[in-house]
Amino acid sequence: QTKLNDLPRDSANVRVRNRCELTGRSRGTYRKFGLSRIKLRELSMAGLLPGVVKSSW
């Protein structure tokens, strides 16, 4: 119990929030890429994300 109390509060998994690795944006983040929707679109349209293609049907 005392070992748990010595840990910082923010080290708990419950308190971790997914953020964009480039901008730090917390909302609209894709887990697979670790990017926000805005940066994901910018990079994919520029062809910098391998395997990501514009959908068409």
ABEGO torsion letter per residue (X at the ends): XAAAAABBAAABAAABBBBBAAAGBABGBBAAAGBBAAAAAAAAAAGABBGBBBBBX
